[in-house]
Amino acid sequence: MTASKETFLTNPLGKDTTLEDVLDGFEFLDDWEERYAFIIDLGKQLPSFPDDARIEANYVHGCQSQVWLIHYYDEASGKLFLLIDSDAMIVRGLAAIILVALNGKTPRDLLATDIDELFEQLDLFRHISPTRGNGLRAMVGKIRDIAAAEIAGAGN
């Protein structure tokens, strides 16, 4: 059984936990050990990911860890909802940051979001390994591809 519409719509990341919450958390915490713990805690907010969705079509290539991503496009609101999971706690946290920034947006708004600016603001790439950085970019790339496909499919 794959994820229900409700699982997508009740994901707290991007709704209850906002980008402002993440930015405030990073600003409040002075050292990177505390920030890593904060990132890991964010990852604990990810909704459970359906086992039957852990298939090749949902696998994010380019990540050091195993990462899966699924989506639901809500036609009524025109918004794209995302679920991500990983076998690595820090990657789950990084995925949560992506979801806080991109989850629940229209495909056009999602594509217009400057996620690199957010990563720069958080100074993530200086504090994660290059392979983790590549994985972060791979997750964002797959999400952007999904958004572009939704726009193309809608004939807009």
C-alpha positions as CSV (number, residue, x, y, z in Angstrom):
1,M,0.0,0.0,0.0
2,T,1.5,3.3,-1.1
3,A,1.2,6.6,0.9
4,S,-2.3,7.9,1.2
5,K,-3.3,11.4,0.2
6,E,-3.7,12.2,3.9
7,T,-0.1,11.2,4.6
8,F,1.1,13.8,2.0
9,L,-1.3,16.5,3.2
10,T,-0.5,16.1,6.9
11,N,3.3,16.2,6.5
12,P,4.3,18.8,9.1
13,L,7.4,19.9,7.0
14,G,6.6,23.1,5.2
15,K,3.3,23.5,7.1
16,D,3.8,23.3,10.8
17,T,7.5,23.4,10.7
18,T,8.4,26.4,8.5
19,L,11.4,27.7,6.8
20,E,11.5,30.5,9.4
21,D,11.7,27.8,12.2
22,V,14.7,26.3,10.5
23,L,16.4,29.6,10.0
24,D,15.7,30.6,13.6
25,G,17.1,27.3,14.8
26,F,20.3,27.7,12.9
27,E,20.7,31.3,14.1
28,F,20.1,30.3,17.7
29,L,22.6,27.5,17.7
30,D,26.2,28.6,17.7
31,D,28.2,25.6,16.8
32,W,27.9,22.9,14.2
33,E,27.6,20.0,16.6
34,E,24.4,21.6,17.9
35,R,23.2,22.3,14.3
36,Y,23.8,18.7,13.3
37,A,21.7,17.6,16.2
38,F,19.0,20.1,15.1
39,I,19.2,18.7,11.5
40,I,18.8,15.2,12.8
41,D,15.8,16.2,14.9
42,L,14.2,17.8,11.9
43,G,14.6,14.4,10.1
44,K,12.6,12.8,12.9
45,Q,9.6,14.8,11.7
46,L,9.5,13.0,8.4
47,P,6.3,11.0,8.0
48,S,6.7,7.2,7.7
49,F,7.5,6.2,4.2
50,P,5.6,3.2,2.7
51,D,7.8,0.2,2.2
52,D,6.3,-0.6,-1.1
53,A,7.4,2.8,-2.4
54,R,11.1,1.8,-1.9
55,I,11.5,0.9,-5.5
56,E,13.9,1.9,-8.3
57,A,11.5,4.4,-9.8
58,N,11.5,6.4,-6.5
59,Y,15.2,6.0,-5.8
60,V,17.3,9.2,-5.9
61,H,20.5,8.5,-7.7
62,G,23.6,10.5,-6.8
63,C,23.2,10.3,-3.0
64,Q,25.8,8.6,-0.8
65,S,22.9,7.0,1.2
66,Q,19.8,5.3,0.1
67,V,17.1,7.9,-0.6
68,W,13.6,7.6,-1.9
69,L,11.2,10.3,-3.0
70,I,7.5,10.1,-3.9
71,H,5.0,12.9,-4.6
72,Y,1.3,13.7,-4.8
73,Y,-0.1,16.5,-6.9
74,D,-3.3,17.9,-5.5
75,E,-5.3,19.1,-8.4
76,A,-7.8,21.0,-6.2
77,S,-5.1,23.3,-4.7
78,G,-2.6,23.0,-7.6
79,K,0.1,22.1,-5.0
80,L,2.8,19.4,-5.0
81,F,3.3,17.4,-1.9
82,L,6.5,15.3,-1.2
83,L,7.7,12.5,0.9
84,I,11.4,11.6,1.3
85,D,13.1,8.9,3.2
86,S,16.7,7.8,3.7
87,D,18.6,5.2,5.6
88,A,20.9,7.9,7.1
89,M,19.8,10.1,9.9
90,I,21.7,13.2,8.7
91,V,20.3,12.8,5.2
92,R,16.8,12.5,6.6
93,G,17.4,15.8,8.3
94,L,18.7,17.4,5.1
95,A,15.6,16.1,3.3
96,A,13.5,17.7,6.0
97,I,15.1,21.1,5.2
98,I,14.3,20.6,1.5
99,L,10.7,19.7,2.4
100,V,10.4,22.8,4.7
101,A,11.4,24.9,1.7
102,L,9.5,23.1,-1.2
103,N,6.7,20.9,0.2
104,G,3.1,22.1,-0.5
105,K,4.0,24.7,-3.2
106,T,2.6,24.9,-6.7
107,P,5.0,23.5,-9.2
108,R,5.7,27.0,-10.6
109,D,6.5,28.4,-7.1
110,L,8.6,25.4,-6.4
111,L,10.7,25.9,-9.5
112,A,11.0,29.6,-8.7
113,T,12.4,28.9,-5.2
114,D,16.1,29.6,-5.0
115,I,17.0,26.6,-2.9
116,D,20.7,27.2,-3.4
117,E,20.3,30.6,-1.6
118,L,18.8,28.7,1.3
119,F,21.7,26.3,1.4
120,E,24.1,29.2,1.3
121,Q,22.2,31.0,4.1
122,L,22.5,27.9,6.2
123,D,26.1,27.5,5.2
124,L,25.4,23.8,4.6
125,F,27.9,23.0,1.9
126,R,30.8,24.1,4.0
127,H,29.7,21.7,6.8
128,I,28.7,18.6,5.0
129,S,30.8,16.3,2.9
130,P,30.9,16.8,-0.9
131,T,29.1,13.5,-1.4
132,R,26.3,14.7,0.9
133,G,26.2,17.9,-1.0
134,N,25.8,16.0,-4.2
135,G,23.0,14.0,-2.7
136,L,21.3,17.2,-1.6
137,R,21.5,18.5,-5.2
138,A,20.2,15.2,-6.5
139,M,17.1,15.3,-4.3
140,V,16.4,18.9,-5.3
141,G,17.0,18.0,-9.0
142,K,14.5,15.1,-8.8
143,I,11.9,17.4,-7.1
144,R,12.4,20.0,-9.8
145,D,12.0,17.4,-12.5
146,I,8.7,16.3,-10.9
147,A,7.5,19.9,-10.8
148,A,8.4,20.5,-14.4
149,A,6.6,17.3,-15.4
150,E,3.5,18.4,-13.6
151,I,3.5,21.8,-15.4
152,A,4.1,20.0,-18.7
153,G,1.3,17.6,-18.0
154,A,-1.1,20.3,-17.1
155,G,-0.5,21.9,-20.5
156,N,0.5,25.2,-18.9
